[in-house]
Amino acid sequence: MNWQAFVFDGFTYLMMLYAFSLMSFYVFIGIFSVGETRNYIRRNSFTDYRMLASAIDAPSITVLAPAHNEGLTIIENVRSLLSLNYMHIEVIVINDGSTDDSLEKLIKAYDLYKTDYFINEQLPTQPVIAVYKSRNLVYRKLIVVDKVKGGKADALNVGINISHHDYLVIIDVDCVLEQDAILKLAKPFLEQTDKRVIAAGGVLRIANGCEVEGGRLVKIYLPEQFLPRIQTLEYIRSFLLSRMAWTRLNGLLLISGAFGSFDKEIVIKCGGYNNKTVGEDMELLVRMRRYMEEQKEPYKVSFIPDPLCWTEAPATYKTLGIQRNRWTRGTIETLQNHKKMFFNPKYHILGLVSYPYWAFFEFGGPIIETIGYFMFIVFCVVGMISWSVFFIMISIFSIGVLYSLFAILMEVLTYNQYKQKRDLLRLALVAVAEPFVFHPFVVFSAIKGNFDFLMKRHNWGNMTRQGFTHRHKTKS
């Protein structure tokens, strides 16, 4: 056997192994997500959230919303936070060195004044310039912090130092929450008795094209723009399938930094957010889970599939590329910081399943795909391509499309946010188009993220937003 045939056969078998492994995980995620979602809906049907909203012994919660140059949407978003239906709550907005009019708008809209405020500096941070409260008693739950710019992780650590309550809810200030979002996110911390719930995540949905009034989502529309629409499908697939499956295994490694809750005591014991990574949300949860494993304490990370939080998705390829580049670098940094867990039985599911999955498929997937495309082209040029390799690549694309269509079906059978048949058809068309027009760009952005990581480029990137003024108006 000459070396060309050896390389070709080796490539073919590796591609077959990767394709089989990927398909197996798709099937596993699909089956497990169905069971977990059904269990959640059944359990949730017996819950009276009105009692939880007024319960004296309900968990006390601090909502932390870091903001940097969010003047376009900050008033509506803070209004959304203040309208949340929960008794024991405080809302802390951290202005992280904004250079626009974010702070000025907040001062004017909520009649804020500087106040002497005790800060329990349990976590090191950049200096706090001022702490503001409102003269209006209607906004007594609101605290606004102005600080020297230090990044999102640093801003969140400032919020933790200032907070008084037992649990933290982290939210991007550009998000809009359902009014009962905090109620549903607090519920897991009351349910478990044998395991300590250290964190709970919530679903993110795409708000582009939706109608927002007074900080509330009043009408849901499927985005008209292509990129937000295809991300709508991506988010349904990721949150309703993938994270529900990992929750059932208690192997979830990621709670979105845009909306999640944490046990404050464990966060502080773990040292708070790491400001040396651009993936601070994933890194914190992995560190918290690793801490609990090493302390040999029984614990759980929960996930809520209800549509609770609506966020603005990137509408341009430039902004999307910045976002996915950052996600890739954050994943690499987290895996690098916690490489001790890789196939380490000491960490149980975390070390034997969750970490390897992220290493091989979330981090390694784009690299393997890129190598596969390159080798496929090379073999075509030298005339060594075979039908087996071609069918392997087609099967990967086909399974991806079927997985997306299954996610749409799960959405229809559960929460059914997009009720028009026209919207479901457009989502199905997006599922077919995604492997050819969206996925390659995501892979390219991930490869660029790998390159930027090697070049030690740690910048966050500027995320340009359109703002809620671009939403639909109610149709007559």
N, C-alpha and C positions, 0 to 999 in steps of 0.2 A: 504493500500500500504506500503510495507516494505521500508526500507531506500535504499536498493540496487536498487530497481525498480525506486525510486524517483531520485537517482543519474543518473541512466541510461537514464531515460526520459528527465531529465534536460539537460544532455549532448547532447542527440539527437536533441532536439529543438534548443539549442544554436548553434550546428553545422549547422543545417538547416538555421538558421537566418544568420549566417556568410557566408555560401555558397551562399544564395540568394543575400545578399548584395554585395558580391564580383562579382558575375555574373552580377548584375545590373550595377556596375561600369565599368566592361569590355564592356558591350553593350554601355553605355553612352560614354565612351572614344572612342570606335570605330566610333560611329556615328558622334560625334563632331569633331574628327580628320579629317574625310573625308571632311566635310564642310569647315573647316579652311584651310586645305591643298589646296583644289580647289580654294578657294578665294585668297590664297597667289600666287599660280601659275598664276591665271588670272591677278591679279594686277601687278605681276612681269613681265609679258609679255610686258607691255607698258614702262618699264624702260630702259633708255639708260645709262648704267653704265659708258660709256666713257665720257659723259658729267659730271657725278658726280665726276669722277676721276680727272678732271681738273678744277672743279668749284672752284672759289675763295671763295665763301661763304659756302663751305662744312665744316662739323664739324671738328675741329682740334682734333687729337687723339694721345694719348700716349699709346704705347704697353708696358705692364709690364710683364717681364718674369723672375720669381724667379728661381734660380738654386742652387742645392746643390749636389755636386758630380755627375755631368752630363757630365764628360769629354768624355764619350764614344760617345755621339751624339751631343755635344754642338756646334761644328763648323757648321755642316750641318743645324742644327736648327736655329741658328742665321742667317745663309745665307738665309734661308727660310723667316725669318722675314724681312730682308733687301730687299728682292725682291718683297715685297708686292706692289701692284699697287694702290698707294694713295699719294696725294700731301702733305696734312698737317699732317705729322706724325713724331713722334720720337719713337725710340725703346730703352727701358731701360732694360738692363739685370742686375739682382741683384744677385751677388754671395754671398749666405748666409753661410759663414763660411765653404766652401768646403775644404775637406782634400785631395782631389785628384788633378789632374793637370788641372782642368777646367779653372781657371784664367790664368794660364800660356799659355794654348792653345789659349785663346782669345787674350791675349796680342801679341802673335806671329802672329796669323792669321790676325789680323786687325790692326797691328802696333799701339798699344795703348800707351798712355803716361798719367801720372798723371796730373791732372789739378785742379786749385782752382775753386771750384764750389759752388755757393750759394745754400744752402738747407733751404727751408722754413719749419721749424719744426712745422707743424700744428698738427701732430700726434706723440705721444711718441714712440720711437723705440730704439733698441740696437744701439750702436755707429757705425758710418760709418768710415771705415778705409781709403778708398781712392775712388776718382771718376776718371774714365778714359775716354778719347776721342781718336779718331783716327787721325793720321797725314794725312791719305789718305782722300781726300775730297769725294771720292766715298762713304765712310762710315760716312759722316758727321751727319747722323741721329742717329748714334749709341752712346749710353752712357752705360758704364759698371760701376757698383757700387760694391765695395768690402766692406763687413760689417761683424761685429761679428755675429755669428750664433744666430738666435732668432726664427727660424721657418718660415714657408711660410707666415703666416699672418703678421709677423713683417717685412719680406722682402718686401711684397707688400706695407705696410705702408711707408717704406723708399722710394719706387718708387713713391708713391703718393706725398710725400714731395718734391721730386726732379722734378716731372713732371711740364710741363708748359701749357699743353693743357686742353681743356674743358671736354673731354671724355676719359675714361680709357678702354682699352681692356686688359683683363687679359688672359694670355696663359701660359700653362705649357711649359717649354723650350724643352721638349722632343716631342712636337707636330710639325706636318708639316701642313702649311696652304695652301689652294688654293690661287692663286695670287689675285683673286677678293674678298677674304674673308672680308677684312676691308670695301670695298665698300658696300657689302650687309649688313654687320653688322651696318654700319653708316646710312643706308637708313631709318630705323624706326625713328631715331631722327629728320628726316626732314619731315616725313609724317604727324604726328599728329599735330593738331591745338588746339583742345579743351582739350586734356589731355597731361600732361608732361610725356614723356617716360623717366623713371628713369633707365631702364636696358634693355638689349636685349641679348638673348642667341643664341648660334649657335649649330648646330648638330655636334656631335663627331662620327667619323667612325674609325674602327679598321685598322691600317696600317700594322699589322703583315703579312708578306708574300708579301707585295706590293714592287714595285721597286721605290727607291728614289735616285735621282741623283742631286747633286748640291743644295740640300735643297728643291727640288721640287718632287712632286709625279708624276711619268711618266707612271706608269702601275699599274692597280688595279687588285689584285688577292684575291680570298677568301683564308683565312689562311689554311694552310695544317694541323697545329696542332689543336687538338680537342678543348682545352680550348679557344684559341683566336677565333676559328670558332663559338663556341657556344655563346661567348660574342658578336660576330658580329650580331647574331640574337637578342640578348638581347638589344643591342644598337639601332638597327632598331626599335624594339618594343617600347623602352622607348622614343626615340626622335621623331620618325615619327608619333607615335600614342599618347602616353600619354601627352607629353609636348605640342603638337599642340592642343589637346583638352582643356587642362588647360589654354592655351593662349587665346582661344576663350572665355572662361569664365572670363578672366583676374584674374585667381586664381593661377597662377604659383608660386610655393614656392622655386624652385631650378633652378639656372643657373649653369651649370657645371663650376667648378673652373679651368678646363682645357681650356675653351674658352668662354668668355662672355664680354660684354661691360656695362659700368656704367656711369651715370652722376656724374662727379667728385664732383660737389658742394654738391649734396645730400649725397654722400659717406662721405665727410668731416663733414657735419652737423651731421651725424649719428655716428661719432667717428671712422671711418675707420674699418679695419678688427680687429676682436677680437682674440687675440693671446692665449686666454685661452680655446679655443675649437679646436678640430681637424676637425670640419666641418665648417670652416670659410666662405666658399663660400655660403652655404645655410643660415647660421646665418646672414650674412651681408644682403642678399636680404630680408629675413624676417624682419630684423630690419628697412631696408629702406621702405618697404611696411607699416610696423607699424607706422613709422614716418609720412608718407604721409597721412595715415588714421587719425592719431591723429591731424594733421594739417588741416584736411578736405580739402586737395588739390586734385583735379582730376589728376589721374596718370594712367600709363599703363606700363606693362612689356611685351615686345615683344619677339617673338621667330622666328628664321630663319630655315626652314627645309632643305635648300640646304646643300649638303655635302661640308662643308667648312674647317673642321679641322680633321686631321687624327692623331691618337695617338697609342702608343704601349700598347697593353693590356697584363695583366699578363699571362705568359705562363706556370706557375707552380702552383700547388695547394697551396704551401706555400705562394707565393706572392699574389695570389688571396685572400687567407684567411686573410692576413694582410690588404689588401685593403677593403674588405667587413666588417671586424671588425671595421676599422676606420670609414667607412661610417655609421655604426650602432651607434657608440658612438657619431658621429657628429650630427646625427638625434636626439638622446636622448637629447643632450646638447641644441640644438636649441629649441626643444619642451619645455624643462624645463625652458629655459630663457624667453620664450614668452608664458607661460601657461595662462597668463591673457586673451589671445585671444580665448581660447577654448570655443566654442559656445557663444561667446560674439557678440551680434548683432551690437555693435558699430563698429566692424571691417568688417561688411558686408560679402561678399563672403569669404574673408580671414578667418574670425572667425567662420562662420557658415558651410562652406564646406571644404575649403582647409586644415585648421588645423585639423579638426576632421578626414578627410581622412588619413592624414599622421599619426595621432595618432593611429587610429584603424587598418589600413592596412599596412602602411610602417613600423611603429614601432611595432604594436601589432601582425601583421601577423605571423612572425616567432614564437612568443611565443604561439599564439593560435594553430598554426600547430603542434608544438612540444607537447603541452598538448593533442591535438587530437590524435596524433600517440600513445602516452603513454596510453591514456585511451582506445584506440582501442585494443591495445595489452592486457591490463588488462581484458577488457570485453571478448576477445577471450579466455583467460586462464580460466575465471570463467564460460564460457559458456553462456554469456548473450548477445552476439553480434547478431544483426539482419540485415536483408537484407537492411533495410532503411539506416542504418549507412554506410554500405558498398557502397551503390549506391551514397550516399552523397559524399563520398571521391572520388569515381570514377568520378562523375560529375565535381568536382573541377579540377581534372587532365585533363579531357576531354576539359573543357572550356579553360583551359590554353593552351592546344595544338592548339585548333581552333583559339584562339586569336593570337598565334604566326604565324600560317599559314595565317591569315588575314594580319598580319604585312608584311609578305613576298609578298603577293599580292599587298599591297599598295606600297611597294618598286618597284615592277615590273612596276606598272602603273604610277609611278611618276619619280623617279630618276634613277632607273634601273642600279645600279653600277656593278652588277654581271650579265653579259649578257649571259654567257654560260648556257645551260639547265642543264649541269652536276652540276654547282654550285647551281642552284635553287633546284635541287633534294637533294643535300647534306644539304642545309639549311632546307629543309622539314624534312629530317631524323633527323637532330639536334633538330627540334621542337618536334618530337615524343620522342626523348631520354632525352630531358632536364628535365622533371619532375622526372626522375628516377636516373640520374647520375650527374646532375649539381645542380639542385634546392636543394636537400637535403644538399649538401655541403654549399651552400649559407645560408641556414637556420641555419646550425650548426655554421657557422662563425658569423652570427647575434646573436645567443644565447651566444656565447663566447664574443661578443662585449658587450652584456648586462652585463655579469658577470664581465668583465674587467671594465666597467663603475662603477658598484657597489663597486669594489675593488679600485676605484680611480686610475686606470692606464691610464695615459694620453699620453703615448708615441705615436709618429707618425707611427713608423715602417719603416723598410728599404725596399724600392721597387727596387728589382734587375731588371735591364733591359738588353736585349740582344743587342740592338743597331741596327742601320739601315744597318750595314754590313752584316746582316743575311737575307736581303731581296732577292727575286728572281732576277735573271738577265733576260733581255729581251730574249724571246724565238725566235729562228730563224725559 
